[in-house]
Amino acid sequence: MDKRIHMKIDRDDESVTLTDIQDMIDEIQKKYPDREVFFDGDDFAICSRKKRDR
């Protein structure tokens, strides 16, 4: 798997909202349109991987 971590999020930072995380995901998607961007709950990070050919 070609998983790339773009941004780690501090689990203890209560100031980060879901809207903030969605905004970060949107920015990364704009920057890397050829990648699938997602939130990884295990790493508590915004990550991406290459999009699969369909």
Secondary structure, DSSP 4 states (H G I P E B T S, - for coil): ---EEEEE--TT-TT--HHHHHHHHHHHHHH-TTEEEEEETTTTEEEEEEPPP-
